[in-house]
Amino acid sequence: MGAYILRRLALMIPTIVGIMGISFLVIQFAPGGPVEQVIAQLSGSGDSAADRLSGGGNMLGQTGAFDEGGATYRGAQGLDPELIAKLEKQFGFDKPPLTRFLDMMWNYIRFDFGESFFKGRSVVDLIIEKMPVSISLGIWIMIISYMISIPLGIKKAVSDGSTFDVWTSGIIIIGYAVPSFLFGILLIVLFAGGSFFDWFPLRGLVSDNFDSLPWWEKIIDYFWHLALPLIALSLSAFATTTLLTKNSFIDEIKKQYVVTARAKGLSERKVLYGHVFRNAMLIVIAGFPGAFISAFFTGSLLIENIFSLDGLGRLGYLAVIERDYPIVFGTLFIFSLMGLVVGLVSDVLYTWIDPRIDFERRDV
Protein backbone atom coordinates (compact mmCIF):
# COMPACT_ATOMS: atom_id res chain seq x y z
CA MET A 1 0.00 0.00 0.00
CA GLY A 2 2.90 2.34 0.73
CA ALA A 3 4.21 2.10 -2.84
CA TYR A 4 0.74 2.83 -4.22
CA ILE A 5 0.41 5.94 -2.04
CA LEU A 6 3.84 7.19 -3.17
CA ARG A 7 2.91 6.68 -6.83
CA ARG A 8 -0.33 8.55 -6.37
CA LEU A 9 1.45 11.41 -4.61
CA ALA A 10 3.99 11.58 -7.45
CA LEU A 11 1.19 11.72 -10.04
CA MET A 12 -0.35 14.72 -8.26
CA ILE A 13 2.50 16.94 -9.45
CA PRO A 14 1.92 16.64 -13.23
CA THR A 15 -1.83 16.65 -12.64
CA ILE A 16 -1.73 19.97 -10.78
CA VAL A 17 0.66 21.45 -13.33
CA GLY A 18 -1.65 20.32 -16.14
CA ILE A 19 -4.76 21.81 -14.51
CA MET A 20 -3.06 25.13 -13.83
CA GLY A 21 -1.38 25.19 -17.25
CA ILE A 22 -4.61 24.63 -19.19
CA SER A 23 -6.44 27.21 -17.08
CA PHE A 24 -3.59 29.69 -17.52
CA LEU A 25 -3.67 29.16 -21.29
CA VAL A 26 -7.43 29.75 -21.44
CA ILE A 27 -6.99 33.02 -19.56
CA GLN A 28 -4.69 34.29 -22.29
CA PHE A 29 -7.66 34.50 -24.66
CA ALA A 30 -10.20 35.85 -22.16
CA PRO A 31 -11.08 39.51 -22.76
CA GLY A 32 -11.72 42.06 -20.05
CA GLY A 33 -8.80 41.34 -17.73
CA PRO A 34 -7.72 43.49 -14.78
CA VAL A 35 -5.96 46.09 -16.93
CA GLU A 36 -9.10 46.61 -18.99
CA GLN A 37 -11.14 46.69 -15.77
CA VAL A 38 -9.06 49.59 -14.46
CA ILE A 39 -9.12 51.33 -17.86
CA ALA A 40 -12.92 51.13 -17.83
CA GLN A 41 -12.98 52.65 -14.36
CA LEU A 42 -10.59 55.39 -15.41
CA SER A 43 -12.75 56.18 -18.40
CA GLY A 44 -15.99 56.14 -16.42
CA SER A 45 -15.15 57.44 -12.96
CA GLY A 46 -12.17 59.73 -13.42
CA ASP A 47 -10.17 60.58 -10.34
CA SER A 48 -11.72 57.90 -8.09
CA ALA A 49 -10.30 55.15 -10.27
CA ALA A 50 -6.94 56.88 -10.45
CA ASP A 51 -6.93 57.20 -6.69
CA ARG A 52 -7.70 53.49 -6.41
CA LEU A 53 -4.73 52.71 -8.65
CA SER A 54 -2.29 54.94 -6.80
CA GLY A 55 -3.48 54.35 -3.24
CA GLY A 56 -4.96 50.87 -3.31
CA GLY A 57 -1.77 49.13 -2.26
CA ASN A 58 -0.15 46.25 -4.08
CA MET A 59 -2.82 44.86 -6.39
CA LEU A 60 -0.43 42.32 -7.92
CA GLY A 61 0.77 40.57 -4.82
CA GLN A 62 3.12 37.66 -5.45
CA THR A 63 1.07 35.42 -7.71
CA GLY A 64 2.54 36.48 -11.03
CA ALA A 65 0.22 37.81 -13.70
CA PHE A 66 -1.78 36.83 -16.74
CA ASP A 67 -1.78 37.90 -20.35
CA GLU A 68 -4.20 40.53 -21.45
CA GLY A 69 -3.94 39.75 -25.15
CA GLY A 70 -1.13 42.17 -26.02
CA ALA A 71 -0.35 45.83 -25.53
CA THR A 72 -3.64 47.08 -27.00
CA TYR A 73 -6.65 47.28 -24.72
CA ARG A 74 -10.24 48.11 -25.49
CA GLY A 75 -11.21 51.51 -24.21
CA ALA A 76 -7.60 52.70 -23.89
CA GLN A 77 -7.85 55.28 -26.66
CA GLY A 78 -6.82 58.71 -25.43
CA LEU A 79 -5.07 57.46 -22.31
CA ASP A 80 -1.41 58.16 -21.71
CA PRO A 81 0.72 55.21 -22.91
CA GLU A 82 2.86 55.64 -19.79
CA LEU A 83 -0.25 55.02 -17.68
CA ILE A 84 -0.97 51.83 -19.65
CA ALA A 85 2.62 50.72 -19.11
CA LYS A 86 2.26 51.50 -15.41
CA LEU A 87 -0.89 49.38 -15.26
CA GLU A 88 0.83 46.47 -17.01
CA LYS A 89 3.73 46.64 -14.58
CA GLN A 90 1.37 47.00 -11.63
CA PHE A 91 -0.38 43.77 -12.56
CA GLY A 92 2.79 42.09 -13.83
CA PHE A 93 1.78 41.85 -17.49
CA ASP A 94 5.16 43.22 -18.60
CA LYS A 95 6.66 39.71 -18.26
CA PRO A 96 6.49 36.91 -20.86
CA PRO A 97 3.66 34.40 -20.31
CA LEU A 98 5.98 31.47 -19.56
CA THR A 99 7.86 33.50 -16.94
CA ARG A 100 4.59 34.51 -15.31
CA PHE A 101 3.37 30.93 -15.20
CA LEU A 102 6.61 29.59 -13.73
CA ASP A 103 6.67 32.36 -11.13
CA MET A 104 3.09 31.61 -10.21
CA MET A 105 3.72 27.87 -9.81
CA TRP A 106 6.88 28.48 -7.76
CA ASN A 107 4.92 30.69 -5.38
CA TYR A 108 2.03 28.21 -5.21
CA ILE A 109 4.36 25.30 -4.40
CA ARG A 110 5.42 27.32 -1.35
CA PHE A 111 1.73 28.04 -0.63
CA ASP A 112 2.27 31.73 -1.29
CA PHE A 113 -0.90 32.84 -3.08
CA GLY A 114 -0.26 36.57 -2.94
CA GLU A 115 -2.89 39.26 -2.64
CA SER A 116 -6.10 40.04 -4.44
CA PHE A 117 -5.75 42.52 -7.30
CA PHE A 118 -8.63 44.69 -6.14
CA LYS A 119 -9.38 43.79 -2.52
CA GLY A 120 -5.89 44.53 -1.15
CA ARG A 121 -5.97 41.41 1.05
CA SER A 122 -4.24 38.05 1.11
CA VAL A 123 -5.95 35.31 -0.90
CA VAL A 124 -5.53 32.90 2.02
CA ASP A 125 -7.15 35.38 4.42
CA LEU A 126 -10.10 35.80 2.05
CA ILE A 127 -10.56 32.03 1.75
CA ILE A 128 -10.40 31.54 5.52
CA GLU A 129 -12.92 34.35 6.02
CA LYS A 130 -15.43 32.87 3.57
CA MET A 131 -14.93 29.22 4.51
CA PRO A 132 -17.40 29.00 7.47
CA VAL A 133 -20.39 29.60 5.18
CA SER A 134 -19.34 26.92 2.69
CA ILE A 135 -18.42 24.51 5.49
CA SER A 136 -21.87 25.01 7.01
CA LEU A 137 -23.57 24.19 3.73
CA GLY A 138 -21.28 21.24 2.95
CA ILE A 139 -21.54 19.56 6.35
CA TRP A 140 -25.31 19.91 6.70
CA ILE A 141 -25.95 18.80 3.11
CA MET A 142 -23.94 15.64 3.70
CA ILE A 143 -25.65 14.88 7.02
CA ILE A 144 -29.14 15.42 5.60
CA SER A 145 -28.49 13.56 2.35
CA TYR A 146 -26.93 10.52 4.06
CA MET A 147 -29.68 10.41 6.69
CA ILE A 148 -32.22 10.23 3.85
CA SER A 149 -30.25 8.26 1.26
CA ILE A 150 -29.11 5.25 3.27
CA PRO A 151 -32.46 4.26 4.86
CA LEU A 152 -34.28 5.02 1.61
CA GLY A 153 -31.77 3.04 -0.46
CA ILE A 154 -32.07 0.04 1.86
CA LYS A 155 -35.87 0.18 1.75
CA LYS A 156 -35.81 0.37 -2.06
CA ALA A 157 -33.44 -2.61 -2.26
CA VAL A 158 -35.62 -4.74 0.02
CA SER A 159 -38.77 -3.82 -1.93
CA ASP A 160 -37.16 -3.81 -5.37
CA GLY A 161 -39.78 -3.62 -8.12
CA SER A 162 -42.61 -2.69 -5.80
CA THR A 163 -44.90 0.33 -6.18
CA PHE A 164 -42.89 2.11 -3.47
CA ASP A 165 -39.66 1.52 -5.39
CA VAL A 166 -41.10 2.75 -8.69
CA TRP A 167 -42.65 5.92 -7.28
CA THR A 168 -39.64 6.89 -5.18
CA SER A 169 -37.35 6.30 -8.16
CA GLY A 170 -39.45 8.70 -10.20
CA ILE A 171 -39.28 11.36 -7.49
CA ILE A 172 -35.53 10.88 -7.12
CA ILE A 173 -34.93 11.19 -10.86
CA ILE A 174 -36.98 14.39 -11.02
CA GLY A 175 -35.11 15.83 -8.03
CA TYR A 176 -31.78 14.94 -9.60
CA ALA A 177 -32.71 16.29 -13.04
CA VAL A 178 -33.92 19.71 -11.88
CA PRO A 179 -30.96 21.98 -10.97
CA SER A 180 -30.76 23.04 -7.35
CA PHE A 181 -30.70 26.73 -8.24
CA LEU A 182 -34.15 26.40 -9.83
CA PHE A 183 -35.43 24.93 -6.57
CA GLY A 184 -33.75 27.84 -4.81
CA ILE A 185 -35.50 30.41 -6.98
CA LEU A 186 -38.83 28.63 -6.48
CA LEU A 187 -38.34 28.62 -2.70
CA ILE A 188 -37.52 32.34 -2.73
CA VAL A 189 -40.67 33.10 -4.72
CA LEU A 190 -42.81 30.98 -2.40
CA PHE A 191 -41.34 31.56 1.06
CA ALA A 192 -38.83 34.46 1.08
CA GLY A 193 -40.89 37.52 0.27
CA GLY A 194 -41.60 36.71 -3.36
CA SER A 195 -45.18 36.45 -4.60
CA PHE A 196 -46.56 34.43 -1.69
CA PHE A 197 -45.10 34.17 1.83
CA ASP A 198 -42.36 36.01 3.69
CA TRP A 199 -41.37 33.35 6.21
CA PHE A 200 -37.60 33.08 5.69
CA PRO A 201 -34.75 35.59 5.23
CA LEU A 202 -33.51 36.20 1.71
CA ARG A 203 -29.80 36.69 2.40
CA GLY A 204 -27.04 36.10 4.89
CA LEU A 205 -26.08 33.29 7.25
CA VAL A 206 -27.24 35.05 10.42
CA SER A 207 -29.26 38.14 11.37
CA ASP A 208 -27.71 41.55 11.99
CA ASN A 209 -28.40 41.26 15.74
CA PHE A 210 -26.95 37.76 15.99
CA ASP A 211 -24.27 38.70 18.54
CA SER A 212 -26.86 40.09 20.96
CA LEU A 213 -29.07 36.99 20.89
CA PRO A 214 -28.99 34.33 23.63
CA TRP A 215 -27.34 31.04 22.64
CA TRP A 216 -30.57 29.18 21.95
CA GLU A 217 -31.90 31.97 19.73
CA LYS A 218 -28.58 31.98 17.86
CA ILE A 219 -29.11 28.32 16.97
CA ILE A 220 -32.65 29.03 15.79
CA ASP A 221 -31.50 32.07 13.80
CA TYR A 222 -28.68 30.09 12.18
CA PHE A 223 -30.95 27.29 10.95
CA TRP A 224 -33.66 29.81 10.00
CA HIS A 225 -31.23 31.35 7.51
CA LEU A 226 -29.95 27.97 6.30
CA ALA A 227 -33.38 26.36 5.82
CA LEU A 228 -34.09 27.36 2.21
CA PRO A 229 -30.52 26.90 0.86
CA LEU A 230 -30.29 23.45 2.45
CA ILE A 231 -33.68 22.39 1.09
CA ALA A 232 -32.67 23.53 -2.41
CA LEU A 233 -29.38 21.63 -2.27
CA SER A 234 -30.69 18.52 -0.52
CA LEU A 235 -33.42 17.79 -3.07
CA SER A 236 -30.80 16.79 -5.61
CA ALA A 237 -27.92 15.81 -3.28
CA PHE A 238 -29.37 12.52 -2.02
CA ALA A 239 -30.33 11.04 -5.40
CA THR A 240 -26.95 9.52 -6.32
CA THR A 241 -26.29 8.10 -2.85
CA THR A 242 -29.78 6.58 -2.66
CA LEU A 243 -29.44 4.71 -5.94
CA LEU A 244 -25.88 3.70 -5.08
CA THR A 245 -27.03 2.29 -1.75
CA LYS A 246 -29.92 0.43 -3.37
CA ASN A 247 -27.80 -1.18 -6.09
CA SER A 248 -25.05 -2.11 -3.62
CA PHE A 249 -27.55 -3.84 -1.31
CA ILE A 250 -29.19 -5.67 -4.20
CA ASP A 251 -25.79 -7.02 -5.33
CA GLU A 252 -24.95 -8.22 -1.82
CA ILE A 253 -28.38 -9.78 -1.15
CA LYS A 254 -27.90 -12.08 -4.15
CA LYS A 255 -24.60 -13.51 -2.85
CA GLN A 256 -24.17 -16.99 -1.36
CA TYR A 257 -23.33 -15.90 2.18
CA VAL A 258 -26.77 -14.27 2.46
CA VAL A 259 -28.46 -17.50 1.37
CA THR A 260 -26.41 -19.39 3.97
CA ALA A 261 -27.30 -16.93 6.73
CA ARG A 262 -30.99 -17.26 5.93
CA ALA A 263 -30.69 -21.06 5.85
CA LYS A 264 -29.32 -20.95 9.40
CA GLY A 265 -32.59 -19.39 10.52
CA LEU A 266 -31.38 -15.82 11.09
CA SER A 267 -34.06 -13.15 10.95
CA GLU A 268 -34.23 -10.92 7.90
CA ARG A 269 -33.22 -7.90 9.98
CA LYS A 270 -30.18 -9.77 11.33
CA VAL A 271 -29.17 -10.83 7.83
CA LEU A 272 -29.66 -7.36 6.43
CA TYR A 273 -27.92 -5.31 9.11
CA GLY A 274 -25.61 -7.92 10.61
CA HIS A 275 -24.15 -9.32 7.38
CA VAL A 276 -25.16 -7.35 4.30
CA PHE A 277 -24.82 -3.83 5.68
CA ARG A 278 -21.05 -3.80 6.18
CA ASN A 279 -20.26 -5.10 2.70
CA ALA A 280 -22.94 -3.09 0.92
CA MET A 281 -21.92 0.19 2.56
CA LEU A 282 -18.29 -0.15 1.49
CA ILE A 283 -18.65 1.86 -1.69
CA VAL A 284 -20.96 4.41 -0.03
CA ILE A 285 -18.66 5.07 2.94
CA ALA A 286 -15.53 5.19 0.82
CA GLY A 287 -17.17 7.76 -1.42
CA PHE A 288 -17.98 10.07 1.49
CA PRO A 289 -14.84 12.27 1.25
CA GLY A 290 -15.36 12.89 -2.44
CA ALA A 291 -19.04 13.59 -1.97
CA PHE A 292 -18.26 16.08 0.79
CA ILE A 293 -15.70 17.92 -1.33
CA SER A 294 -18.18 18.05 -4.20
CA ALA A 295 -20.90 19.52 -2.00
CA PHE A 296 -18.43 21.80 -0.24
CA PHE A 297 -16.82 23.42 -3.29
CA THR A 298 -19.16 23.03 -6.25
CA GLY A 299 -22.70 22.31 -5.11
CA SER A 300 -23.18 25.63 -3.34
CA LEU A 301 -21.78 27.97 -6.03
CA LEU A 302 -25.10 29.15 -7.48
CA ILE A 303 -26.99 28.72 -4.20
CA GLU A 304 -24.57 31.06 -2.42
CA ASN A 305 -25.19 33.70 -5.06
CA ILE A 306 -28.96 33.23 -5.13
CA PHE A 307 -29.26 33.54 -1.34
CA SER A 308 -26.40 36.09 -1.01
CA LEU A 309 -24.38 33.82 1.24
CA ASP A 310 -20.84 35.15 1.50
CA GLY A 311 -18.98 31.86 1.05
CA LEU A 312 -16.29 30.41 -1.20
CA GLY A 313 -18.67 29.92 -4.11
CA ARG A 314 -19.64 33.57 -4.13
CA LEU A 315 -16.02 34.62 -3.65
CA GLY A 316 -14.94 32.62 -6.70
CA TYR A 317 -17.86 33.85 -8.79
CA LEU A 318 -17.14 37.51 -8.05
CA ALA A 319 -13.42 36.95 -8.66
CA VAL A 320 -14.17 35.63 -12.15
CA ILE A 321 -16.49 38.55 -12.89
CA GLU A 322 -13.91 41.08 -11.65
CA ARG A 323 -10.99 39.22 -13.30
CA ASP A 324 -9.28 38.99 -9.92
CA TYR A 325 -6.84 36.33 -11.09
CA PRO A 326 -4.94 35.73 -7.82
CA ILE A 327 -8.21 34.62 -6.20
CA VAL A 328 -9.29 32.61 -9.25
CA PHE A 329 -6.03 30.73 -9.61
CA GLY A 330 -5.29 30.50 -5.89
CA THR A 331 -8.63 28.85 -5.14
CA LEU A 332 -8.29 26.63 -8.22
CA PHE A 333 -4.91 25.38 -6.99
CA ILE A 334 -6.13 24.77 -3.44
CA PHE A 335 -9.34 23.02 -4.48
CA SER A 336 -7.60 20.88 -7.12
CA LEU A 337 -4.98 19.78 -4.60
CA MET A 338 -7.65 18.97 -2.03
CA GLY A 339 -9.62 16.99 -4.61
CA LEU A 340 -6.58 14.86 -5.47
CA VAL A 341 -5.77 14.26 -1.80
CA VAL A 342 -9.38 13.32 -1.06
CA GLY A 343 -9.33 10.84 -3.96
CA LEU A 344 -6.30 9.18 -2.41
CA VAL A 345 -7.96 9.17 1.02
CA SER A 346 -11.01 7.45 -0.52
CA ASP A 347 -8.83 4.67 -1.95
CA VAL A 348 -7.05 4.17 1.39
CA LEU A 349 -10.44 4.09 3.09
CA TYR A 350 -11.54 1.32 0.73
CA THR A 351 -8.64 -0.87 1.84
CA TRP A 352 -9.22 -0.07 5.51
CA ILE A 353 -12.89 -1.09 5.33
CA ASP A 354 -12.25 -4.15 3.15
CA PRO A 355 -8.68 -5.57 3.40
CA ARG A 356 -9.44 -7.79 0.38
CA ILE A 357 -8.91 -4.75 -1.86
CA ASP A 358 -5.28 -4.35 -2.86
CA PHE A 359 -4.49 -1.39 -5.11
CA GLU A 360 -0.81 -2.37 -5.37
CA ARG A 361 -1.82 -5.23 -7.67
CA ARG A 362 -3.48 -2.75 -10.04
CA ASP A 363 -1.95 -0.36 -12.49
CA VAL A 364 -2.24 3.24 -11.30
Secondary structure as UniProt FT lines:
FT   HELIX           2..28
FT   HELIX           34..45
FT   HELIX           47..55
FT   TURN            61..62
FT   TURN            74..75
FT   TURN            77..78
FT   HELIX           81..91
FT   TURN            92..94
FT   HELIX           97..109
FT   TURN            110..111
FT   TURN            117..119
FT   HELIX           123..158
FT   TURN            159..161
FT   HELIX           163..177
FT   HELIX           180..191
FT   TURN            208..209
FT   HELIX           210..212
FT   HELIX           215..253
FT   HELIX           256..263
FT   TURN            264..265
FT   HELIX           268..271
FT   HELIX           272..276
FT   HELIX           277..280
FT   HELIX           282..286
FT   HELIX           288..294
FT   HELIX           295..299
FT   HELIX           301..306
FT   TURN            307..308
FT   HELIX           312..322
FT   HELIX           325..353
FT   TURN            355..356
FT   HELIX           359..361
//
